[in-house]
Amino acid sequence: MKKLSLLLLTVILAIGCQQKGAERYTQKSPEIETVKKLLANYNSQSYDTSMYVDTAKTYYNTKDNHMSPTQTSAFHKQNEANYAARGFLDKDQEFEMVVTDDGETWVNCWVDWEATLAVNNQKYDIPIHLTYQFIDGKIVREYGYWDSSVLVLAFQEAEAQKKMTDQKESDEHGHSEE
């Protein structure tokens, strides 16, 4: 009985002394809320960079060429003219935060982006994967990956159509003067 009591006490102490480690995976965190706010800001065309450290690096569909937070804002503002409407959808979006074996904090999200192009008034829905590394509650790195080929093709088709129209108008003006 004495041995059983001693064994039970040892087990209780061992369990009580174990430290609960930081949660390695969650779908609720202040960092996730920061990313959701960042996406909402994008939708409202409010390009607030306060969520980033000044030296943050953003990579969109590349692993080599990065943009600073200011350059990323300028990139988004420059592209506004291409769209009659655009933004991240609210439905079926997934967010997770993970702490890696090396102790890095990352927020991953899988979101749908919808846009109506100004050149053809057609609507496109593109799935996007974004991932953000956080240190002390601020974004230090951002990666974004999506297939933009459908948009590139639409812009190329619109440009080709414009050239054909311009050529036709030029030809008509040339023939009417003869």
Phi, psi and chi 1 to 4 in degrees:
 res  aa     phi    psi   chi1   chi2   chi3   chi4
   1 MET       -  -40.4 -178.0   74.3  166.6      -
   2 LYS   -63.2  -40.1 -166.8  173.7 -172.6 -178.9
   3 LYS   -66.7  -40.0  -73.7 -177.5 -179.3 -178.4
   4 LEU   -64.3  -43.3 -177.9   58.9      -      -
   5 SER   -63.4  -41.8  -65.4      -      -      -
   6 LEU   -65.4  -40.8 -170.9   55.4      -      -
   7 LEU   -64.6  -44.2  179.5   62.0      -      -
   8 LEU   -63.1  -43.1 -175.2   57.3      -      -
   9 LEU   -63.0  -40.4 -178.8   60.4      -      -
  10 THR   -63.0  -43.8  -56.7      -      -      -
  11 VAL   -63.4  -44.2  169.4      -      -      -
  12 ILE   -63.0  -43.2  -70.1  171.0      -      -
  13 LEU   -64.8  -41.6  -75.7  173.4      -      -
  14 ALA   -62.7  -43.1      -      -      -      -
  15 ILE   -67.5  -42.0  -68.2  171.4      -      -
  16 GLY   -67.2  -30.0      -      -      -      -
  17 CYS   -85.0  -14.1  -70.3      -      -      -
  18 GLN   -67.6  131.6  -72.4 -178.8  -13.6      -
  19 GLN   -86.2  136.7  -68.0 -178.0  -13.2      -
  20 LYS   -77.3  120.4 -179.0  174.0  168.4   83.4
  21 GLY   -74.3  166.8      -      -      -      -
  22 ALA   -63.3  146.3      -      -      -      -
  23 GLU   -67.6  129.1 -158.8  165.3   -8.4      -
  24 ARG   -91.4  -18.9  -58.6 -122.6    0.5 -134.4
  25 TYR  -145.0  133.8  171.8   86.3      -      -
  26 THR  -156.5  160.6 -174.5      -      -      -
  27 GLN  -113.8   11.3  -70.9 -173.0  -60.1      -
  28 LYS  -139.6  117.8  -65.5  179.8 -178.0  175.7
  29 SER  -163.6  160.6   72.4      -      -      -
  30 PRO   -60.4  -33.8  -23.0   31.5      -      -
  31 GLU   -65.0  -41.0  -67.4   84.7   -3.9      -
  32 ILE   -62.9  -41.5  -70.2  173.2      -      -
  33 GLU   -62.8  -35.5  -66.6  -52.3  -49.4      -
  34 THR   -62.3  -44.5  -64.0      -      -      -
  35 VAL   -65.0  -41.5  169.7      -      -      -
  36 LYS   -61.6  -39.5  -72.5  179.7  178.3 -180.0
  37 LYS   -66.3  -40.1 -178.8  170.5  176.8   20.3
  38 LEU   -59.8  -43.8 -174.5   65.8      -      -
  39 LEU   -67.3  -39.2  -61.9 -178.0      -      -
  40 ALA   -64.3  -39.2      -      -      -      -
  41 ASN   -62.2  -41.8  -74.5  -10.4      -      -
  42 TYR   -58.7  -46.0  172.2   83.6      -      -
  43 ASN   -60.5  -34.7  -76.0   -5.5      -      -
  44 SER   -93.1    6.8   66.7      -      -      -
  45 GLN    59.8   35.4  -61.8  178.9   11.8      -
  46 SER  -108.0  103.8  168.5      -      -      -
  47 TYR   -96.1   72.3  -59.1  108.4      -      -
  48 ASP   -80.5  122.2  176.5   13.9      -      -
  49 THR  -100.6    9.0   59.9      -      -      -
  50 SER   -67.0  -13.9   67.2      -      -      -
  51 MET   -79.8  -10.9  -64.0  131.4  174.5      -
  52 TYR  -105.2  151.4  -64.0   86.1      -      -
  53 VAL   -76.6  157.3  -63.1      -      -      -
  54 ASP   -59.4  -30.1  -68.5  -18.4      -      -
  55 THR   -95.6   12.6   57.1      -      -      -
  56 ALA   -60.0  150.5      -      -      -      -
  57 LYS  -123.6  131.5  -64.9  178.4  179.8  177.1
  58 THR  -114.7  131.4  -63.8      -      -      -
  59 TYR  -122.4  118.5  -60.2   84.4      -      -
  60 TYR  -113.0  115.5  -71.3  151.3      -      -
  61 ASN    53.0   34.6  -74.6  -34.4      -      -
  62 THR  -155.4  158.7 -177.5      -      -      -
  63 LYS  -116.2   -3.3   63.0  179.1 -172.8  171.9
  64 ASP  -111.4  -41.3  -60.6  -38.9      -      -
  65 ASN  -100.1  113.4  -60.2  -41.2      -      -
  66 HIS  -109.1  162.9   68.9  -88.0      -      -
  67 MET  -121.0  150.8  -64.3 -179.6  -75.7      -
  68 SER   -79.8  169.1   70.0      -      -      -
  69 PRO   -56.4  -39.8  -28.8   36.8      -      -
  70 THR   -66.4  -41.7  -56.1      -      -      -
  71 GLN   -67.1  -36.3  -70.4  169.2  -38.8      -
  72 THR   -64.3  -43.3  -57.1      -      -      -
  73 SER   -60.7  -44.6  -68.0      -      -      -
  74 ALA   -62.6  -39.2      -      -      -      -
  75 PHE   -58.0  -48.2  167.9   80.9      -      -
  76 HIS   -65.4  -43.4  -69.6  -50.8      -      -
  77 LYS   -62.4  -40.8  -72.1  175.7 -174.6  175.3
  78 GLN   -62.6  -35.9  178.7 -177.1   -9.0      -
  79 ASN   -79.2  -11.5  -75.6  -36.5      -      -
  80 GLU   -55.5  -37.1  -69.9  -58.8  -31.8      -
  81 ALA   -64.1  -19.9      -      -      -      -
  82 ASN   -76.3  -15.8  -66.6  -35.9      -      -
  83 TYR  -121.3  135.8  -52.1  109.2      -      -
  84 ALA   -75.9  -30.0      -      -      -      -
  85 ALA  -159.7  149.6      -      -      -      -
  86 ARG  -166.8  153.5   54.5   88.8 -165.6  127.8
  87 GLY   165.5  166.9      -      -      -      -
  88 PHE   -80.4  137.7  -66.5  102.4      -      -
  89 LEU   -78.0  157.1  -58.4  177.6      -      -
  90 ASP   -87.0  -25.2  -67.8  -32.2      -      -
  91 LYS   -84.7  141.3 -172.7  175.2  137.2 -169.1
  92 ASP    59.5   35.0  -61.6  -33.6      -      -
  93 GLN   -95.0  143.2  -48.0  -62.1   38.9      -
  94 GLU  -122.0  136.2  -69.4  -65.3  -33.4      -
  95 PHE  -132.6  141.1  -62.0   86.3      -      -
  96 GLU  -147.4  150.6   69.4  175.3   13.5      -
  97 MET  -119.4  136.1 -172.8 -175.8   86.4      -
  98 VAL  -129.6  147.8  -64.3      -      -      -
  99 VAL  -111.5  119.3  177.5      -      -      -
 100 THR   -73.2  171.2   67.8      -      -      -
 101 ASP   -59.2  -26.4  -69.8  -14.6      -      -
 102 ASP   -87.6    2.8  -64.7  -31.3      -      -
 103 GLY    84.8    9.7      -      -      -      -
 104 GLU   -80.5  141.3  -66.1  179.1  -16.0      -
 105 THR  -103.4  123.2  -59.9      -      -      -
 106 TRP  -128.3  140.6  -70.0   85.9      -      -
 107 VAL  -112.4  125.6  171.1      -      -      -
 108 ASN  -108.9  142.8  -63.6  -59.9      -      -
 109 CYS  -143.4  145.8   58.4      -      -      -
 110 TRP  -119.7  111.2  -64.8  -92.7      -      -
 111 VAL  -130.7  158.3  -67.2      -      -      -
 112 ASP  -105.4  132.2  -72.7  -37.6      -      -
 113 TRP  -112.9  130.8  179.0   81.3      -      -
 114 GLU  -121.1  137.4 -173.5  176.2   84.5      -
 115 ALA  -143.5  147.1      -      -      -      -
 116 THR  -110.3  118.7  -58.1      -      -      -
 117 LEU   -74.8  139.3  -67.3 -174.2      -      -
 118 ALA   -68.0  -32.6      -      -      -      -
 119 VAL   -72.7  -26.4  -64.2      -      -      -
 120 ASN  -134.8   -1.0   63.0   10.3      -      -
 121 ASN    58.0   23.7 -150.7   34.1      -      -
 122 GLN   -95.6  147.5  -70.3 -175.7    3.1      -
 123 LYS   -98.2  138.8 -168.9  178.9  -75.3 -171.1
 124 TYR  -129.7  141.8  -61.0   88.2      -      -
 125 ASP  -120.9  120.5 -174.0  -43.7      -      -
 126 ILE  -125.2  122.6  -62.1  177.2      -      -
 127 PRO   -72.8  138.7   10.9   -9.9      -      -
 128 ILE  -131.5  140.0  -63.8  178.5      -      -
 129 HIS  -110.2  124.7  171.4   66.7      -      -
 130 LEU  -120.6  142.1  -61.8  166.7      -      -
 131 THR  -139.4  138.1 -174.0      -      -      -
 132 TYR  -128.2  132.2  -57.5   84.8      -      -
 133 GLN   -97.0  133.0 -177.4 -174.4   11.2      -
 134 PHE  -113.6  142.2  -78.2   79.9      -      -
 135 ILE  -134.4  125.7  -65.1  177.8      -      -
 136 ASP    52.7   40.8  -63.4  -32.3      -      -
 137 GLY    79.7    3.3      -      -      -      -
 138 LYS  -118.9  150.2  -64.9  -86.3 -168.9  168.6
 139 ILE   -78.2  128.3  -61.1  167.9      -      -
 140 VAL  -110.7  -24.3  -64.0      -      -      -
 141 ARG  -146.2  143.8  -79.6 -166.5  -70.1  171.3
 142 GLU  -135.7  134.6  172.8 -175.5    3.6      -
 143 TYR  -125.6  137.2  -65.9   89.7      -      -
 144 GLY  -133.0  133.7      -      -      -      -
 145 TYR  -133.0  130.4  -59.7  101.1      -      -
 146 TRP  -159.9  163.1   58.9   89.6      -      -
 147 ASP   -97.1  106.8  178.7    2.2      -      -
 148 SER   -95.6    8.3   59.7      -      -      -
 149 SER   -59.4  -36.7   60.6      -      -      -
 150 VAL   -63.9  -35.9   66.6      -      -      -
 151 LEU   -72.5  -42.1  -62.5  175.6      -      -
 152 VAL   -59.0  -45.6  171.4      -      -      -
 153 LEU   -62.2  -41.2  -71.2  172.5      -      -
 154 ALA   -63.8  -41.9      -      -      -      -
 155 PHE   -65.1  -40.0  -72.8  125.8      -      -
 156 GLN   -65.6  -41.9  -71.9  174.0  -18.3      -
 157 GLU   -63.9  -41.4  -72.6  172.8    6.0      -
 158 ALA   -64.8  -40.5      -      -      -      -
 159 GLU   -65.9  -41.5 -176.2   62.0   28.5      -
 160 ALA   -64.4  -41.2      -      -      -      -
 161 GLN   -63.0  -41.7 -176.9   64.1   37.5      -
 162 LYS   -63.4  -42.3 -176.8  178.9 -179.6  -37.5
 163 LYS   -63.2  -41.1  -76.4 -177.9 -178.9  179.2
 164 MET   -63.8  -42.8  -73.4  175.5   42.4      -
 165 THR   -64.8  -45.2  -58.8      -      -      -
 166 ASP   -60.8  -41.7  -70.1  -10.9      -      -
 167 GLN   -65.5  -41.4 -177.0   62.3   45.1      -
 168 LYS   -63.7  -44.2 -176.7  177.6  177.4 -176.9
 169 GLU   -64.0  -38.9  -71.5  175.3    0.8      -
 170 SER   -64.4  -43.6  174.7      -      -      -
 171 ASP   -63.6  -41.9  -69.7  -12.7      -      -
 172 GLU   -64.4  -40.6  -72.0  173.7   -1.9      -
 173 HIS   -68.4  -36.0  -75.9   51.1      -      -
 174 GLY   -66.9  -39.8      -      -      -      -
 175 HIS   -75.4  -31.1  -67.1  -49.2      -      -
 176 SER   -73.1  -19.5   63.7      -      -      -
 177 GLU   -84.0  -14.3  -67.1  177.7    8.3      -
 178 GLU   -76.9      -  -70.5 -179.5   16.8      -
